[in-house]
Amino acid sequence: MKFIFCYLFLALMSGPALLAQDQTMKQLQSDANQTIKKDPIDTSSQIWKTGGLFNLNLNQGALKNWAAGGDKSSLSIASLLALHAYYKKDRHQWDNTLELAYGLLNTTSQGTRKSDDRFDILSKYGYQLHKEWYLSGLFNFRTQFSKGYAYPDNNTKILTSDFFAPAYVILSPGITYQPGKNFSVFLSPVTARWVIVHQDSLSNAGAYGVDPGKRSKSEFGAFASASYKATLSKSASFQGRLDLFSNYKHEPGNIDVFWTNMLLVKVTKAISMNLNVDMIYDNDIKTVKGDGSIGGASLQIKELMGIGLAVKF
């Protein structure tokens, strides 16, 4: 009888404690399942935005006993890697882009020739003065990876370029007008530019405006750069850049032009069609005539179109 009484007494005393413990465990489980939500008054944004695009196009063709004629075989490859890193915090803005492009074309009659070659890095810092206006500084370096040739005929090739021949370096303080995230214009009346020709035969010939035998030339003038990008539709996008430079020290009326454009249209998630059109005019770059002699300056146009792998990241 005493045993039964003691058991009932202990049960009555421990009941509230067990109930409190059970409620505590339920509360802990409820707290663990909750999702952490951002405070609505927290307006902090991402400081760095990075990403890029890799594009690879392949084209192949073969002919055998083809009455219409043509090369027996052809193979072309074109690649592009475009990277960007954008920084923005308070009044500070720093935009960085890097573009690497290379392409080759091989045919039975002409062998292997280069179809594209570019190394281009652009860095621009801006301090916001008022709304769309920024006090800015710009750095640009542009060259290529390998030797380039002009072909007056199928049996003759003339060296016209090489790695660091030419290379262009621009340092420029100025003002940036940026009314939106897709368009900006940089203007500078005081810009230093260096033209580098680090190849003996080309520098000895005074290519790209350097004095014969010299490997570089310094220039001082005015510089403007406009960039634009747009989403044309859910599957199409465009981006372009136009650079203009006037050399105060030599024929300032001859404006050097560098204009690059890229249209990208997605076919599937991984397959895209791209069209690249580049135009260059520089009064110091001479052309090679059909007979192999050197001619005057002329507008340079490069157009590449293809369908292939495109990966954004």
C-alpha atoms as a printed R data frame, in Angstrom:
    type eleno elety resid chain resno      x      y        z
1   ATOM     1    CA   MET     A     1  0.000  0.000    0.000
2   ATOM     2    CA   LYS     A     2  2.860  2.366    0.867
3   ATOM     3    CA   PHE     A     3  4.490  1.501   -2.473
4   ATOM     4    CA   ILE     A     4  1.350  2.457   -4.412
5   ATOM     5    CA   PHE     A     5  1.048  5.740   -2.502
6   ATOM     6    CA   CYS     A     6  4.679  6.676   -3.199
7   ATOM     7    CA   TYR     A     7  4.267  5.919   -6.930
8   ATOM     8    CA   LEU     A     8  1.193  8.147   -7.193
9   ATOM     9    CA   PHE     A     9  2.958 10.942   -5.332
10  ATOM    10    CA   LEU     A    10  5.972 10.850   -7.685
11  ATOM    11    CA   ALA     A    11  3.740 10.799  -10.747
12  ATOM    12    CA   LEU     A    12  1.833 13.878   -9.614
13  ATOM    13    CA   MET     A    13  5.042 15.771   -8.829
14  ATOM    14    CA   SER     A    14  6.828 14.928  -12.117
15  ATOM    15    CA   GLY     A    15  3.853 15.543  -14.446
16  ATOM    16    CA   PRO     A    16  4.249 19.365  -14.720
17  ATOM    17    CA   ALA     A    17  8.004 19.017  -15.301
18  ATOM    18    CA   LEU     A    18  7.501 16.518  -18.123
19  ATOM    19    CA   LEU     A    19  4.815 18.743  -19.663
20  ATOM    20    CA   ALA     A    20  7.133 21.774  -19.562
21  ATOM    21    CA   GLN     A    21  9.953 19.762  -21.109
22  ATOM    22    CA   ASP     A    22  7.676 18.595  -23.936
23  ATOM    23    CA   GLN     A    23  6.574 22.168  -24.696
24  ATOM    24    CA   THR     A    24 10.213 23.320  -24.738
25  ATOM    25    CA   MET     A    25 11.151 20.631  -27.283
26  ATOM    26    CA   LYS     A    26  8.224 21.601  -29.535
27  ATOM    27    CA   GLN     A    27  9.289 25.262  -29.427
28  ATOM    28    CA   LEU     A    28 12.879 24.368  -30.369
29  ATOM    29    CA   GLN     A    29 11.657 22.282  -33.296
30  ATOM    30    CA   SER     A    30  9.419 25.146  -34.473
31  ATOM    31    CA   ASP     A    31 12.298 27.642  -34.308
32  ATOM    32    CA   ALA     A    32 14.578 25.316  -36.269
33  ATOM    33    CA   ASN     A    33 12.049 25.004  -39.116
34  ATOM    34    CA   GLN     A    34 11.625 28.753  -39.539
35  ATOM    35    CA   THR     A    35 13.152 30.477  -42.626
36  ATOM    36    CA   ILE     A    36 15.373 33.477  -41.979
37  ATOM    37    CA   LYS     A    37 13.888 36.470  -43.775
38  ATOM    38    CA   LYS     A    38 15.734 39.622  -44.819
39  ATOM    39    CA   ASP     A    39 14.797 42.730  -42.920
40  ATOM    40    CA   PRO     A    40 12.679 44.861  -45.301
41  ATOM    41    CA   ILE     A    41 14.605 47.974  -44.278
42  ATOM    42    CA   ASP     A    42 17.930 46.344  -45.301
43  ATOM    43    CA   THR     A    43 18.734 47.799  -48.735
44  ATOM    44    CA   SER     A    44 22.321 46.513  -49.027
45  ATOM    45    CA   SER     A    45 23.230 45.265  -52.535
46  ATOM    46    CA   GLN     A    46 25.914 43.110  -54.103
47  ATOM    47    CA   ILE     A    47 29.220 45.004  -54.312
48  ATOM    48    CA   TRP     A    48 30.927 42.817  -56.960
49  ATOM    49    CA   LYS     A    49 29.177 41.415  -60.012
50  ATOM    50    CA   THR     A    50 31.230 38.968  -62.042
51  ATOM    51    CA   GLY     A    51 30.515 36.745  -65.004
52  ATOM    52    CA   GLY     A    52 31.381 35.957  -68.577
53  ATOM    53    CA   LEU     A    53 30.638 34.296  -71.881
54  ATOM    54    CA   PHE     A    54 32.452 31.462  -73.662
55  ATOM    55    CA   ASN     A    55 31.653 30.871  -77.307
56  ATOM    56    CA   LEU     A    56 33.033 28.149  -79.589
57  ATOM    57    CA   ASN     A    57 32.076 27.759  -83.252
58  ATOM    58    CA   LEU     A    58 33.130 24.894  -85.534
59  ATOM    59    CA   ASN     A    59 32.448 24.585  -89.269
60  ATOM    60    CA   GLN     A    60 33.509 21.737  -91.557
61  ATOM    61    CA   GLY     A    61 32.971 20.928  -95.223
62  ATOM    62    CA   ALA     A    62 34.147 18.321  -97.728
63  ATOM    63    CA   LEU     A    63 33.745 17.877 -101.502
64  ATOM    64    CA   LYS     A    64 34.476 14.915 -103.774
65  ATOM    65    CA   ASN     A    65 33.830 14.867 -107.516
66  ATOM    66    CA   TRP     A    66 31.693 17.983 -107.043
67  ATOM    67    CA   ALA     A    67 30.867 19.370 -110.475
68  ATOM    68    CA   ALA     A    68 30.335 22.912 -109.216
69  ATOM    69    CA   GLY     A    69 33.904 22.950 -107.923
70  ATOM    70    CA   GLY     A    70 35.398 24.157 -104.652
71  ATOM    71    CA   ASP     A    71 37.944 23.144 -102.044
72  ATOM    72    CA   LYS     A    72 38.140 19.456 -101.207
73  ATOM    73    CA   SER     A    73 37.890 20.199  -97.496
74  ATOM    74    CA   SER     A    74 37.552 23.131  -95.152
75  ATOM    75    CA   LEU     A    75 37.599 23.472  -91.388
76  ATOM    76    CA   SER     A    76 37.221 26.598  -89.287
77  ATOM    77    CA   ILE     A    77 37.208 27.223  -85.559
78  ATOM    78    CA   ALA     A    78 36.457 30.467  -83.754
79  ATOM    79    CA   SER     A    79 36.522 31.006  -80.008
80  ATOM    80    CA   LEU     A    80 35.681 33.901  -77.703
81  ATOM    81    CA   LEU     A    81 36.062 34.335  -73.954
82  ATOM    82    CA   ALA     A    82 34.589 37.534  -72.513
83  ATOM    83    CA   LEU     A    83 34.885 38.162  -68.764
84  ATOM    84    CA   HIS     A    84 33.653 41.040  -66.626
85  ATOM    85    CA   ALA     A    85 33.946 42.207  -63.013
86  ATOM    86    CA   TYR     A    86 31.909 45.220  -61.939
87  ATOM    87    CA   TYR     A    87 32.281 46.958  -58.563
88  ATOM    88    CA   LYS     A    88 29.824 49.491  -57.170
89  ATOM    89    CA   LYS     A    89 29.565 50.873  -53.652
90  ATOM    90    CA   ASP     A    90 28.325 54.275  -52.548
91  ATOM    91    CA   ARG     A    91 29.807 56.745  -55.085
92  ATOM    92    CA   HIS     A    92 32.541 54.418  -56.290
93  ATOM    93    CA   GLN     A    93 32.239 52.429  -59.510
94  ATOM    94    CA   TRP     A    94 34.886 50.229  -61.123
95  ATOM    95    CA   ASP     A    95 34.234 48.338  -64.388
96  ATOM    96    CA   ASN     A    96 36.640 45.710  -65.729
97  ATOM    97    CA   THR     A    97 36.331 43.655  -68.928
98  ATOM    98    CA   LEU     A    98 38.616 41.150  -70.647
99  ATOM    99    CA   GLU     A    99 38.037 39.779  -74.156
100 ATOM   100    CA   LEU     A   100 40.102 36.982  -75.697
101 ATOM   101    CA   ALA     A   101 39.345 35.832  -79.248
102 ATOM   102    CA   TYR     A   102 41.107 33.467  -81.619
103 ATOM   103    CA   GLY     A   103 40.118 31.741  -84.862
104 ATOM   104    CA   LEU     A   104 41.680 29.582  -87.567
105 ATOM   105    CA   LEU     A   105 40.584 28.589  -91.064
106 ATOM   106    CA   ASN     A   106 42.034 25.642  -92.979
107 ATOM   107    CA   THR     A   107 41.267 24.871  -96.633
108 ATOM   108    CA   THR     A   108 42.848 22.492  -99.142
109 ATOM   109    CA   SER     A   109 43.992 25.258 -101.496
110 ATOM   110    CA   GLN     A   110 45.105 27.908  -99.009
111 ATOM   111    CA   GLY     A   111 46.293 25.908  -96.001
112 ATOM   112    CA   THR     A   112 45.841 27.312  -92.495
113 ATOM   113    CA   ARG     A   113 45.223 31.001  -91.988
114 ATOM   114    CA   LYS     A   114 44.219 33.103  -89.003
115 ATOM   115    CA   SER     A   115 40.671 34.438  -89.019
116 ATOM   116    CA   ASP     A   116 40.505 36.180  -85.631
117 ATOM   117    CA   ASP     A   117 43.000 37.250  -82.961
118 ATOM   118    CA   ARG     A   118 42.413 39.720  -80.125
119 ATOM   119    CA   PHE     A   119 43.479 40.413  -76.539
120 ATOM   120    CA   ASP     A   120 41.649 43.404  -75.057
121 ATOM   121    CA   ILE     A   121 41.500 44.488  -71.418
122 ATOM   122    CA   LEU     A   122 39.625 47.601  -70.282
123 ATOM   123    CA   SER     A   123 39.457 49.017  -66.755
124 ATOM   124    CA   LYS     A   124 37.542 52.163  -65.841
125 ATOM   125    CA   TYR     A   125 37.077 53.724  -62.400
126 ATOM   126    CA   GLY     A   126 34.503 56.391  -61.657
127 ATOM   127    CA   TYR     A   127 33.601 58.580  -58.683
128 ATOM   128    CA   GLN     A   128 30.051 59.891  -58.844
129 ATOM   129    CA   LEU     A   129 29.881 63.662  -58.913
130 ATOM   130    CA   HIS     A   130 26.188 64.180  -59.613
131 ATOM   131    CA   LYS     A   131 23.575 61.670  -60.783
132 ATOM   132    CA   GLU     A   132 24.802 60.458  -64.211
133 ATOM   133    CA   TRP     A   133 28.226 62.162  -64.107
134 ATOM   134    CA   TYR     A   134 31.421 60.498  -62.879
135 ATOM   135    CA   LEU     A   135 35.002 61.689  -62.492
136 ATOM   136    CA   SER     A   136 36.852 58.802  -64.147
137 ATOM   137    CA   GLY     A   137 40.146 57.209  -65.029
138 ATOM   138    CA   LEU     A   138 40.540 54.667  -67.853
139 ATOM   139    CA   PHE     A   139 43.158 52.066  -68.763
140 ATOM   140    CA   ASN     A   140 43.082 50.007  -71.969
141 ATOM   141    CA   PHE     A   141 45.533 47.459  -73.361
142 ATOM   142    CA   ARG     A   142 45.007 45.785  -76.724
143 ATOM   143    CA   THR     A   143 47.152 43.395  -78.760
144 ATOM   144    CA   GLN     A   144 47.018 39.902  -80.308
145 ATOM   145    CA   PHE     A   145 48.427 36.420  -79.673
146 ATOM   146    CA   SER     A   146 50.272 35.313  -82.812
147 ATOM   147    CA   LYS     A   147 51.701 36.342  -86.182
148 ATOM   148    CA   GLY     A   148 49.408 37.697  -88.879
149 ATOM   149    CA   TYR     A   149 50.022 37.784  -92.622
150 ATOM   150    CA   ALA     A   150 48.691 39.462  -95.730
151 ATOM   151    CA   TYR     A   151 48.303 37.181  -98.769
152 ATOM   152    CA   PRO     A   152 48.727 39.018 -102.110
153 ATOM   153    CA   ASP     A   153 48.398 35.607 -103.789
154 ATOM   154    CA   ASN     A   154 48.246 31.950 -102.787
155 ATOM   155    CA   ASN     A   155 52.023 31.580 -102.963
156 ATOM   156    CA   THR     A   156 53.047 34.742 -101.122
157 ATOM   157    CA   LYS     A   157 52.561 35.871  -97.547
158 ATOM   158    CA   ILE     A   158 53.801 39.069  -95.922
159 ATOM   159    CA   LEU     A   159 54.179 39.464  -92.166
160 ATOM   160    CA   THR     A   160 51.963 42.318  -90.969
161 ATOM   161    CA   SER     A   161 51.588 41.743  -87.205
162 ATOM   162    CA   ASP     A   162 52.728 39.673  -84.238
163 ATOM   163    CA   PHE     A   163 52.360 39.448  -80.464
164 ATOM   164    CA   PHE     A   164 52.965 42.971  -79.095
165 ATOM   165    CA   ALA     A   165 53.256 44.179  -82.689
166 ATOM   166    CA   PRO     A   166 51.226 46.189  -82.495
167 ATOM   167    CA   ALA     A   167 50.102 46.716  -78.911
168 ATOM   168    CA   TYR     A   168 48.207 49.783  -77.730
169 ATOM   169    CA   VAL     A   169 48.258 51.178  -74.192
170 ATOM   170    CA   ILE     A   170 45.935 54.012  -73.167
171 ATOM   171    CA   LEU     A   171 45.939 55.955  -69.881
172 ATOM   172    CA   SER     A   172 43.242 58.584  -69.671
173 ATOM   173    CA   PRO     A   173 41.620 60.765  -66.980
174 ATOM   174    CA   GLY     A   174 38.223 62.176  -67.896
175 ATOM   175    CA   ILE     A   175 34.495 62.390  -67.328
176 ATOM   176    CA   THR     A   176 31.916 59.620  -67.762
177 ATOM   177    CA   TYR     A   177 28.266 60.234  -68.593
178 ATOM   178    CA   GLN     A   178 26.143 57.211  -67.696
179 ATOM   179    CA   PRO     A   179 22.378 57.789  -67.819
180 ATOM   180    CA   GLY     A   180 21.635 54.083  -67.346
181 ATOM   181    CA   LYS     A   181 23.296 50.735  -66.809
182 ATOM   182    CA   ASN     A   182 23.296 49.929  -70.552
183 ATOM   183    CA   PHE     A   183 24.955 53.044  -71.974
184 ATOM   184    CA   SER     A   184 27.971 55.171  -71.043
185 ATOM   185    CA   VAL     A   185 30.270 57.705  -72.710
186 ATOM   186    CA   PHE     A   186 33.788 58.501  -71.526
187 ATOM   187    CA   LEU     A   187 35.414 61.776  -72.640
188 ATOM   188    CA   SER     A   188 38.973 62.968  -72.103
189 ATOM   189    CA   PRO     A   189 40.872 65.911  -73.652
190 ATOM   190    CA   VAL     A   190 44.189 64.725  -72.129
191 ATOM   191    CA   THR     A   191 45.084 61.130  -73.008
192 ATOM   192    CA   ALA     A   192 48.423 59.355  -73.253
193 ATOM   193    CA   ARG     A   193 48.730 56.505  -75.750
194 ATOM   194    CA   TRP     A   194 51.657 54.245  -76.554
195 ATOM   195    CA   VAL     A   195 52.011 52.236  -79.753
196 ATOM   196    CA   ILE     A   196 54.356 49.252  -79.293
197 ATOM   197    CA   VAL     A   197 55.903 47.256  -82.150
198 ATOM   198    CA   HIS     A   198 58.055 44.600  -80.480
199 ATOM   199    CA   GLN     A   199 59.100 42.812  -83.686
200 ATOM   200    CA   ASP     A   200 62.330 43.612  -85.481
201 ATOM   201    CA   SER     A   201 61.258 43.462  -89.137
202 ATOM   202    CA   LEU     A   202 58.095 45.457  -88.489
203 ATOM   203    CA   SER     A   203 59.778 48.090  -86.318
204 ATOM   204    CA   ASN     A   204 62.617 48.454  -88.843
205 ATOM   205    CA   ALA     A   205 59.991 49.136  -91.503
206 ATOM   206    CA   GLY     A   206 58.320 51.787  -89.346
207 ATOM   207    CA   ALA     A   207 55.050 49.855  -89.159
208 ATOM   208    CA   TYR     A   208 52.071 51.297  -87.275
209 ATOM   209    CA   GLY     A   209 53.603 54.762  -87.204
210 ATOM   210    CA   VAL     A   210 56.723 54.107  -85.112
211 ATOM   211    CA   ASP     A   211 59.998 55.618  -86.265
212 ATOM   212    CA   PRO     A   212 62.041 53.044  -88.271
213 ATOM   213    CA   GLY     A   213 64.149 51.014  -85.867
214 ATOM   214    CA   LYS     A   214 62.143 52.107  -82.814
215 ATOM   215    CA   ARG     A   215 59.927 49.708  -80.872
216 ATOM   216    CA   SER     A   216 57.431 52.226  -79.478
217 ATOM   217    CA   LYS     A   217 55.898 55.633  -80.013
218 ATOM   218    CA   SER     A   218 54.198 57.904  -77.477
219 ATOM   219    CA   GLU     A   219 51.169 59.965  -78.427
220 ATOM   220    CA   PHE     A   220 49.143 62.633  -76.636
221 ATOM   221    CA   GLY     A   221 45.637 63.641  -77.577
222 ATOM   222    CA   ALA     A   222 41.879 63.450  -77.017
223 ATOM   223    CA   PHE     A   223 40.024 60.201  -76.429
224 ATOM   224    CA   ALA     A   224 36.372 59.164  -76.355
225 ATOM   225    CA   SER     A   225 34.839 55.766  -75.677
226 ATOM   226    CA   ALA     A   226 31.149 54.841  -75.869
227 ATOM   227    CA   SER     A   227 29.739 51.459  -74.855
228 ATOM   228    CA   TYR     A   228 26.225 50.110  -75.265
229 ATOM   229    CA   LYS     A   229 24.515 46.833  -74.454
230 ATOM   230    CA   ALA     A   230 20.886 45.841  -74.789
231 ATOM   231    CA   THR     A   231 18.573 42.879  -74.405
232 ATOM   232    CA   LEU     A   232 16.661 42.835  -77.692
233 ATOM   233    CA   SER     A   233 14.413 39.916  -76.744
234 ATOM   234    CA   LYS     A   234 14.374 36.887  -74.464
235 ATOM   235    CA   SER     A   235 16.818 35.162  -76.793
236 ATOM   236    CA   ALA     A   236 18.811 38.033  -78.361
237 ATOM   237    CA   SER     A   237 21.331 40.486  -76.931
238 ATOM   238    CA   PHE     A   238 23.727 43.077  -78.358
239 ATOM   239    CA   GLN     A   239 26.817 44.861  -77.099
240 ATOM   240    CA   GLY     A   240 29.131 47.324  -78.781
241 ATOM   241    CA   ARG     A   241 32.021 49.685  -78.080
242 ATOM   242    CA   LEU     A   242 33.348 52.631  -80.081
243 ATOM   243    CA   ASP     A   243 36.767 54.204  -79.334
244 ATOM   244    CA   LEU     A   244 37.984 57.425  -80.969
245 ATOM   245    CA   PHE     A   245 41.449 58.973  -80.591
246 ATOM   246    CA   SER     A   246 42.991 62.164  -81.985
247 ATOM   247    CA   ASN     A   247 46.757 62.642  -81.735
248 ATOM   248    CA   TYR     A   248 47.589 66.289  -81.005
249 ATOM   249    CA   LYS     A   249 51.230 65.717  -81.984
250 ATOM   250    CA   HIS     A   250 50.594 64.506  -85.540
251 ATOM   251    CA   GLU     A   251 47.680 65.215  -87.878
252 ATOM   252    CA   PRO     A   252 44.967 65.612  -85.196
253 ATOM   253    CA   GLY     A   253 42.290 65.720  -87.884
254 ATOM   254    CA   ASN     A   254 42.893 62.019  -88.653
255 ATOM   255    CA   ILE     A   255 40.751 60.256  -86.058
256 ATOM   256    CA   ASP     A   256 41.701 56.686  -85.143
257 ATOM   257    CA   VAL     A   257 38.609 54.470  -84.909
258 ATOM   258    CA   PHE     A   258 38.135 51.140  -83.146
259 ATOM   259    CA   TRP     A   259 34.564 49.796  -83.246
260 ATOM   260    CA   THR     A   260 33.497 46.338  -82.105
261 ATOM   261    CA   ASN     A   261 29.980 44.839  -82.163
262 ATOM   262    CA   MET     A   262 28.545 41.487  -81.108
263 ATOM   263    CA   LEU     A   263 25.014 40.139  -81.620
264 ATOM   264    CA   LEU     A   264 24.152 36.931  -79.749
265 ATOM   265    CA   VAL     A   265 20.972 34.929  -80.427
266 ATOM   266    CA   LYS     A   266 20.223 31.835  -78.341
267 ATOM   267    CA   VAL     A   267 18.931 28.846  -80.313
268 ATOM   268    CA   THR     A   268 18.795 26.469  -77.348
269 ATOM   269    CA   LYS     A   269 20.093 26.653  -73.804
270 ATOM   270    CA   ALA     A   270 23.647 25.805  -74.912
271 ATOM   271    CA   ILE     A   271 23.613 26.601  -78.658
272 ATOM   272    CA   SER     A   272 23.737 30.170  -79.951
273 ATOM   273    CA   MET     A   273 24.245 32.089  -83.161
274 ATOM   274    CA   ASN     A   274 26.642 35.019  -82.978
275 ATOM   275    CA   LEU     A   275 27.612 37.807  -85.355
276 ATOM   276    CA   ASN     A   276 30.768 39.847  -84.753
277 ATOM   277    CA   VAL     A   277 31.621 42.937  -86.790
278 ATOM   278    CA   ASP     A   278 34.796 44.936  -86.060
279 ATOM   279    CA   MET     A   279 35.986 48.065  -87.849
280 ATOM   280    CA   ILE     A   280 39.342 49.820  -87.500
281 ATOM   281    CA   TYR     A   281 40.709 52.932  -89.127
282 ATOM   282    CA   ASP     A   282 44.182 54.222  -88.300
283 ATOM   283    CA   ASN     A   283 46.048 56.531  -90.650
284 ATOM   284    CA   ASP     A   284 49.347 54.959  -89.518
285 ATOM   285    CA   ILE     A   285 48.342 51.430  -90.554
286 ATOM   286    CA   LYS     A   286 49.201 50.815  -94.203
287 ATOM   287    CA   THR     A   287 47.571 48.205  -96.430
288 ATOM   288    CA   VAL     A   288 49.203 45.567  -98.626
289 ATOM   289    CA   LYS     A   289 48.225 45.751 -102.298
290 ATOM   290    CA   GLY     A   290 47.588 42.794 -104.571
291 ATOM   291    CA   ASP     A   291 51.110 43.027 -106.009
292 ATOM   292    CA   GLY     A   292 52.673 42.959 -102.534
293 ATOM   293    CA   SER     A   293 53.532 46.663 -102.384
294 ATOM   294    CA   ILE     A   294 52.536 48.886  -99.463
295 ATOM   295    CA   GLY     A   295 49.496 51.109  -99.947
296 ATOM   296    CA   GLY     A   296 47.830 53.844  -97.940
297 ATOM   297    CA   ALA     A   297 45.565 53.613  -94.917
298 ATOM   298    CA   SER     A   298 42.123 52.114  -95.413
299 ATOM   299    CA   LEU     A   299 39.096 51.067  -93.387
300 ATOM   300    CA   GLN     A   300 39.581 47.573  -91.953
301 ATOM   301    CA   ILE     A   301 36.475 45.393  -91.591
302 ATOM   302    CA   LYS     A   302 36.232 41.978  -89.973
303 ATOM   303    CA   GLU     A   303 32.978 39.984  -89.932
304 ATOM   304    CA   LEU     A   304 32.501 36.591  -88.309
305 ATOM   305    CA   MET     A   305 29.232 34.678  -88.063
306 ATOM   306    CA   GLY     A   306 28.687 31.211  -86.707
307 ATOM   307    CA   ILE     A   307 26.566 28.818  -84.697
308 ATOM   308    CA   GLY     A   308 28.044 26.856  -81.844
309 ATOM   309    CA   LEU     A   309 28.421 26.363  -78.134
310 ATOM   310    CA   ALA     A   310 27.747 29.408  -75.951
311 ATOM   311    CA   VAL     A   311 27.988 29.275  -72.158
312 ATOM   312    CA   LYS     A   312 27.217 32.196  -69.866
313 ATOM   313    CA   PHE     A   313 28.472 32.094  -66.291
